[in-house]
C-alpha cells in the first residue's frame, strides 16, 4: 500500500530533545501540579470550565467588597487558591489543545505507517527464514508483534 505522505517532514532528534526539555521546564514552573490516585477524582466535585470563570468573578467580588463575607471566611487562602485556579485554566486549555493535536497527529501517523510496518514485518519474517543474520532482529519484532496482539485480544475480551 502506498504511503499517502501526509507529513512531508522529519522530527529531528535535537527538536525532540528541545521539546521534551521545554515540557520539563514547564513542569518546574508549575510545582503545585498534582497527580491523583485512581478513584480520587470521584470524591471531588465535578469540574467544568465555567467553574473557573465563576471563581474569577467570585475572586473579584472578594477583592472589591471583602466585607460581604463573615469574619471567619479565610479570604487570603480563598484568594490565593482562586487566583491559582484562574491562572492555571489558561495553561490547561493551551495544554489540552496541544495534547489533542498530538493525539490526532499520532493517530494519523499510525494510520500512515501501520500497513507498511506490516509489510516490513512480513519481509523480515521471510528474511529470517533464509538468513540467520536477520533472525535476531525479526525475533525482536516478533516479540513486540505478539505482545501487541495479546494486548489487543485481552482488551477485546474485557
N, C-alpha and C positions, 0 to 999 in steps of 0.2 A: 504494500500500500504506500503510495507516495506521501511524503511529508507535505503538509499544507503550508508550511513555513509561515506560521502566524507571527513568529518572533524572529526578526532578522537582526538579532543582536546577541551579544555574549555577556555573561556576568563575569567580569574579571575578578580574580582572587583578591586583588587589592581593594576593589569596590565592595566585595562581600565582607572583607575584614573591616573596612571602614564603616559599613552599615551596622555590623554587629557591635563595633566599638561605640557608635553613636547610641545604640539601644542600651548598652551598658551605662553610658554616661547619663542617659535619660533616667534610668533606674536610680542612679546615685542622686540625681536632682529631686527625686521623689521618695525619700527614705521612709515615708509613712505608709507606703503601699503595703497591703497585706494579702495573704493567700488564706482563704478559708478552707477548712476541712470539709469533706463531703457531708452534706446534710446540714451544715451550719447556716447556709442561706435560707433554708426552710424555716428557721427560727426567727428570721428578721422580717421586718415589714417589706412588702413588695416595693421595689424601686421602679419609678417611672421617670423619664427625663423631665417631665413637667415638675417633679418634686424639687429639682434644683432651682427652677425658676421661682417656685413658691418660696423656697428657702431664701433666695436672693431678695425677694420683696420683704420677707419677714426680717431679714438682717437689716435692711434699710429702715424698716419700722423701728426696730430696737435702737438703731443708731440715732434716729431722728427724735423719737419720743420714748426714751427708756422708762419714763415714769408710768407707762401703761402696764408694766409688769410688776408683780409683787416683789417685795424686797428679798424674798428667798430664792427668786429665779437667778440662776447662775449666768448672768448676762455675758461676762467675759468669756466663759467656756463656750457658750452658745455662739457668740460672735466668731470666735476662733474656728469652731467646727463648721459653722455655716459658711464662712468665707472659704474654708478648705474645700467643702463640697462644691461650691460655685466655681472656684478656680480649677478644681480637678475635672469638672464636667467638660470644659473646653478641650482639655488634653484627652479625656476619654473619647469624646466624639471624633477627634482627629485620629486617634489610635484605632478606633473602631473602623473608620473609613479605610485606613491603611490596611488593617487586618482583612477587611473584605476584599480589597484589591489583591492582596497577597493570595488569599484563598482562591479567588477567581482565576488569577494567573496560574497558580499551581494546578488547578483543575484543567485549564486549557493546555498547559504544558504536559500534563499526564496524558491527556487525550491525544496530544500531538505525538507523543513518543511511545505509547503503550503497544501499538501494533508492531512498530519497528523493533521494540525491545523483545517482543515475542519472536520476531524473525531472527534477531541476533542470538537469542537463546536456542532456537532450533538449529541454527548453523553451528553454534558452539557444541551442541549435543552431537551432531554429526562429526565434527572435527575431533571431538574427544574419543569417539569410537575408532578413529583412524590413527590418531597421533597422541601418544602419552603426554607430550608437552602441553597439550590443551586440556588434559583430563583434570588437573588440579583447579584450573580456572573454571571449567564447566561445573565441577563439583561444588564450588563456592556459589555459583549462580543457582545450581540445582537446590542447594540448601535454602537459599532465600526464596526461590520459587515455591518449594514445598511448604515452607513456614507461612508464606503469604496465602497459599491455597488453604491450609488448615485453619488459619485465622478467619478467612472469609467463610469457610464451611461452618466454623463454630458460631460466627455472627449470624449466619442464616438460620441456624437451629434455634437461637435464642429469641 
